Amino acid sequence: MAQVTIPYPVLGQASFQQTDTWLQSFLLAGSDLPLKSYPYPVAPNTTIAQFQVVGLNAGGQLIPAVKGVTQAIGVASVPIVTAAGDSSESIPVYFSGCFNGNALVYDASYNTQAFQQAAFAGAPTPTTITVRWRPIQPQP
């Protein structure tokens, strides 16, 4: 029987790497609204970050929401970058849920917490998103 060397510094204790910059930010801030998503097509030549607040262009394709220009309708569940002329990509978008405002990615036009909280006000049905703030937890 072969002898196996356990790659942990202390037997019986798991080991992991610690960094000084890690922060824990929970995406959800409550369960009072069910988390629901639906796939939407992404506009060509568009970059969307994970958990970015998104809206729809005139053609019904996803783009980052911009305050006063594009109504926010949801939160992108995954990041995506589309090429010019590529209209075949789609991603799931959360259209219902109670989200942590610290975890969402907003366009620079949402430059105050009040603007961020009101981003989904007036969104068309079925959007039912609430934004609340939870503190960011530093790694112990």
N, C-alpha and C positions, 0 to 999 in steps of 0.2 A: 504494500500500500504506500502511495506517495505521500510525502509530508507537504502540507500546504502552509505557507506563511501568510498570516492574516495581515493585510496592508493598513492596519490601524495602529496608532501610537499606543493606545491603551486597550488591552483585551476586554471585550464586552462593551465597549463604548464606541459608538459611531463617530467618524471623523468627517469634517467638512471644511471647506474653505470659507474664511470670513473676510469681508472687505469693509472698508470704512465708509463707503458711499451708498450702501444698500439701504433703501427705504421701502417699507411695506405700505402700500396704498390699496385699500380694498375698492373694487369696482362698484359693488353694491352698498347702499346705505340703508337698506330696509327691505322688507318683503311684502309691503302693503300693496304693491302692484306686481302682477306676475311678469316674469322675464320672458318676453316673446321676441322672435326675430322673423324676418322675411328676406329672401334674396332680392336684391335690386341690381340692375345693370349699372356699370360704372362708365362715366363719360370718358371719351378718348383723351389722352394727354393729361391725365389727372393723377395726383399723388394724394393718398388718404392714409393717415396714420391709424394704428390700432386705437380704438376708443375715441376717435375723432367725431365731433358733432358734425353731422352731414345733412344736406338738403338735396333737392332735385332741381336740375336745370329745366329749361323750357321743353326739352325733349324727354323728360321723365328719367334722366340718368343721374346717378349720384355724383355730387361734388361736395367739397367742404362748405359748410354753412358760413355765410358772412352776414353779420348783423346789418339789418336794413336793406340787404340785397337778396339773400336767399333764406327762406324760412327753414329752420331746423326741423327735421322730421324723425331723426333717429341718431343712433350711435353705431359707428362701424365696429364690427366684431373682430375684424382682422385688417392688417395693413395691405395696401395694394398700390402698385404703380402701373398705369396703363400707357401704352405707346400712342403716338399720334395716329389716328385712323383706326385704332383698335376699339371696337365697340362690342366685342364678344365676351368681355369679362363681367362677372357679377360676384357680389359678396353678400353674406348675411348681415342684416342691419337690425339692431335691437330697436323696436318701436314701442316697447312697453317695459317699464321697470322703474325702480327707485335707485338712482345712481349717485355715487359720491362725486361731488363737484371737483375734488382734488385729483381724481383719477381720469377725468375726461380731458380730451385735447380740444381746445377752442381756437378758432381763428383770432388773430390779434385784435379784431374789431370788438370782440367781447372782452373789453379791458377792465371791467369791474365785476365783482361778485354778483351784484344786482343784475347786470346784463347777462351773465352766465346762467343765473337761476331763471331768468325770464326767456331764455333762448327758445324754449319749446311752447311758450304761450302763443295760442292761436294756430298751432299746428293742426293740419287736417286729420280727421279720423282715419285710421285707428290709433294714431300716436297718443299714448298715455304715459308720458315720462315725467317723473318728479326728480329734482336735483336737490340734494342735501349735502352738507359738508361733514366729513369725518376727519379727525386729525390724522396726519401721517405719522406712522410709528417707526422710529429709528430702530435699527437692529441692536439688540442687547449686547 
